[in-house]
Amino acid sequence: MYSKGKVMWTRHSPNDPTEWFGYGSYKKTTNVLEEKLEYGSETMMKILDTVKMFKFELQLEENNFSQISLDENGNRTLSENYI
């Protein structure tokens, strides 16, 4: 969920008992989304010890979009696609 510069998200996978959630701030340009998480689940806090900013390329279309994870060098690493 994105609202007024803040982000909150969670992910549930029936096959993974790990808790995944995070809260922080974000900024968006036409094709880029950057998230800076401040707090999260125990698993997420371990990741936040090394990764401070999450950067995504956005591909927005009328009925679908892709959120593509970028590494520190701008290389695409993973894509989440939504219809």
N, C-alpha and C positions, 0 to 999 in steps of 0.2 A: 504494500500500500504506500503510495506517495502522496504527500500533502504538505503544502507550504514549506518546502525545503527539507522535510523530514521523511525518512523511510523506515518502514517496519515490515519485516517479512518472516515467514516461517515455511518450512518444507517438511512434509510427512511422506515417508515411504513405508508401506506396510512390511516390507522385508528388511528394514533397517531400524533397529530400536534407538538409534542415536537421535538426540534432540537437536534440531537445527532451527535457530531463530536469531535475528539480529535487529538492532535499532541504531539509527544514526541520522546523518544528513546526506543530501544529494544535490547535485546540480546537473542540469540537462541542457545540451545545445541541440541543434537540429539532428545530428547523427551520433551523438556521444552522450552516454550517461555515466557519471562518476558517483560512487557511493563511498562515504567514509563512515564506517560503523564504529560506534562508541561502546556498545554493550551487546552481548549475545549469550547464547547457551554456552555451557562449559566447553564443548567441542569448538564452537565458533571463537571463543575467547583465545584458545590456543592458536588458531589461525591468525587472529588479530595481533598476536605477539610479533608476527613477521610481515603480515600484509596490512598496510595502513589504508590503501585506496584501492577500490575495485573499479575497473574501467571497462565499459561495454560499448561496442559499436551497435547502433540501433538501425534496423532496416524496417521502416514503417510503410505499410501499404493499407489500402482501404479496409480489407477484411482480415488481415493477419500482420504479425510482426515477428522479427527475430531479434534476440538479444544475444550478441556474440561477445564472449569473454575475451579480453585482450591481456597479454602478459606485459611486463614492464618495458618491453621493446616494441610494443604495438602489434605483436603477432597474434593472430586468432588462435584460440585454444579450445573453445567449446561453444556450441550454439544451442540456445533454447528457442524453440519455434512455437508460436501460438496462433491458433486460428479462432 
